[in-house]
């Protein structure tokens, strides 16, 4: 019954989208219908919807808004142009996908997907505009690099959670993750990007309005790179401090504070306002107009992401995750495959990669602790399963769709396919590595 309801909810969302209903409204409708069919009381459903709004916006709204402001300032000041020129000159147009891939890889290691995505979107638009290359030819390598780091590479927060849950060795998990992740990155990044270059977005004008005038004087290339990557640097310092310094250490406390995603972006935005205002001679009021426009541009995106979070929360609170957990005890299969499959089903049902991984970790932890599976490989198997089959109940799906101006069908053919390829190849890589380790 639960599976049928979820499938019906997905079909209803596709139908409403085909009828041109705004995703913001249609996702709310689907969430309500799914909740009622899953036998939630009206009071429980309303409470779950409020919780979904709070949990989604609480973790995203400041990051997305500050990231959008930073992206707009980078574009308007000409910093994005400087970064793009440097990358194109260093790699050439022929290898520009690799430049985007490398940048996404470095940005993705310390950041949650949403924060890294927001930081890199302006760069993708800027390169596409400069080189006249198809948008998805560049966007897929960027998104793939963020997803691969999310699956396999500590100190990214996702793998770190799983390493702790399974009491795995952090360094060994990182080595295994690199062995598995780098080949997948090549296949799912530039490889899929070439295959999907024919998918042409209907819109996707954010950060690329031809009528907007850049500043008269461009900032330096080094300064542009430093400001664009400052959030990554601050967050990386926080990760290092969190792993190597004592909790009572004052330096650790300071670095953990400034390395929070929101604080790191806020510091960077203020530095960008000061530096770009000084180098361009533009008044602060004009820079703030750019900031206001950036937030206005993403208002509907925020609402759509919030609706997706409501749908996810309804599925979670209705007991969908518990239902999958109860089924799992009846399955007999290799532990690593079991861990991946449980996580993949969680992901399909409730949307959130992090919630799916954490929930599945609780289910499969006894297999690891009893010695039936390598804790490092189980962390990677669960990480791979956590990105399987991203669709309409995943906020990442809607971010990719709305920022790049894709239709629902185009998003399934690009984003969802990319995530599925990464997940399946991840499982295959884990199983092959297990053969060598246990041989």
Secondary structure, DSSP 4 states (H G I P E B T S, - for coil): -HHHHHHHHHHHHHHHHHTT--HHHHHHHHHHHHHHHTT--HHHHHHHHHHHHHHHHHHHHHHHHHHHHHHHHHHHHTHHHHHHHHHHHHHTGGGHHHHHHHHHHHHHHHS-HHHHHHHHHHHHHHHHHHH---HHHHHHHHHHHHHHHHHH-TTSHHHHHHHHHHT--HHHHHHHHHHHHHHHHHIIIIIHHHHTTT---S---TT--TTSPPPSSPPPHHHHHHHHHHHHHHHHHHHHHHHHS-TT-HHHHHHHHHTSHHHHHHHHHHHHHHHHHHHH---HHHHHHHHHHHHHHTHHHHHHHHHHHHHHHHHHHTTHHHHHHHHHTT--S-HHHHHHHHHHHHHHHH--HHHHHHHHHHHHHHHHHTTSS-HHHHHHHHHHHTTTT--TT-HHHHHHHHHTT--HHHHIIIIIHHHHHHHHHHHHHHHHHHHHHH-
